[in-house]
């Protein structure tokens, strides 16, 4: 994503809805140029278009979460792809940063097999021929485009991989890493039972949130990738918990 597209995405995030003409004025480029950038953002599922306007996706839509802090998430995701070997099979759960990670992994040209419960991720990277996708079954959550429930657990138990990549919704120094959805949390825990290592991907803003349910206590996480605005106290706590911390 270009620097200008990142600025456009940030402006849309701030305003929720903004005129193409205003974006043109703020960025000092033609409306034709702005529209081309907006078309690229729409193609990536980050925004939607209305006549004369660029609009943030619905707040309950995964595309909305995808657009939030996109540039930071992309840097984290790209750095984390170094964990995956050519020819490896990995599990990836359904968070927005995980979708970006899956795309960065696909763009790395590695031949990989991705096991996921996210129909969104399966669709998001469908054009990459180097990625084989195994979609776990289950009860379909329409807003997040993810499969959950007992069928997902049964499907996940049929596999065993070295690495599971997970996003989080919040953090507690006492309880550990948190999720905002009980059903999705249960699905991730089932997937973790079928993986040797749990690897978390999160932008540091999530450390300021709490969350609804505990996803993993600190002792159950092996690696964590985040950005450099993580607080000193949180960094110290994570490192003292024997989690391999990687900051971008």
Secondary structure, DSSP 8 states (H G I E B T S, - for coil): --HHHHHHHHHHHHHSEEEHHHHHHHHTS-HHHHHHHHHHHHHTTSEEEETTEEEE--TTSHHHHHHTTHHHHHHHHHHHGGG--TT-EEEE-S-HHHHHHHHHHHHTT--EEEEESBHHHHHHTTT-TTEEEEE--SEEETTTTEEESHHHHHHHTT--EEEEEEE-SEEETTTEEEES-HHHHHHHHHHHTTEEEEEEE--GGGGG---SEEEE-GGG--EEEE-TT--HHHHHHHHHTT-EEEE-
